[in-house]
Amino acid sequence: MCDGIVHVSGVITDERAWQAAMVAAQNVAGVRKVHDHLCWVDTMSGMFLKSPEDMARSG
């Protein structure tokens, strides 16, 4: 964490994992903002998607 800003990154395979990671980060004392860099991986196809935040930044 730097100045209350947290960057969460890694690989997730379902909605519950995303929710858990975001809630955990948001509940750390001193956190003001959380940036989502979690990549979603479909376990059946192996296809992955960037986070909505990263998609928006890449244009």
C-alpha positions in Angstrom: 0.0 0.0 0.0 1.2 3.5 -0.8 -0.6 6.5 0.4 -3.7 4.4 1.0 -3.9 3.0 -2.5 -3.8 -0.7 -3.0 -3.3 -2.6 -6.3 -4.8 -6.1 -6.2 -3.4 -8.4 -8.9 -3.4 -12.1 -9.6 -5.6 -14.8 -11.3 -9.1 -15.7 -10.3 -11.5 -18.3 -11.7 -14.9 -17.2 -10.2 -16.9 -14.3 -8.9 -16.5 -15.3 -5.3 -12.7 -15.1 -5.4 -13.0 -11.6 -6.9 -15.4 -10.5 -4.2 -13.3 -11.9 -1.5 -10.1 -10.3 -2.8 -11.7 -6.9 -3.1 -13.4 -7.0 0.3 -10.2 -8.1 2.0 -8.3 -5.2 0.4 -10.9 -2.6 1.1 -11.0 -3.7 4.8 -7.3 -3.1 5.5 -6.8 -0.2 7.8 -5.8 2.9 6.0 -6.9 1.9 2.5 -8.6 4.7 0.6 -8.7 3.2 -2.9 -8.4 -0.2 -4.4 -7.2 -0.8 -8.0 -8.4 -4.1 -9.5 -5.8 -5.8 -11.7 -7.2 -9.3 -11.3 -7.3 -11.5 -14.4 -10.2 -13.8 -14.9 -9.4 -17.3 -16.3 -12.1 -19.6 -17.6 -11.1 -23.0 -16.4 -12.8 -24.9 -19.2 -11.2 -23.0 -22.2 -8.2 -21.4 -20.6 -9.2 -18.1 -22.0 -8.4 -15.1 -19.8 -9.8 -11.5 -19.5 -8.1 -8.5 -18.0 -9.9 -6.6 -15.3 -12.4 -4.0 -16.4 -10.0 -1.3 -15.0 -7.1 -2.6 -17.1 -9.3 -3.0 -20.2 -10.3 0.7 -19.9 -6.7 1.8 -19.6 -5.5 -0.2 -22.6 -8.1 1.4 -24.8 
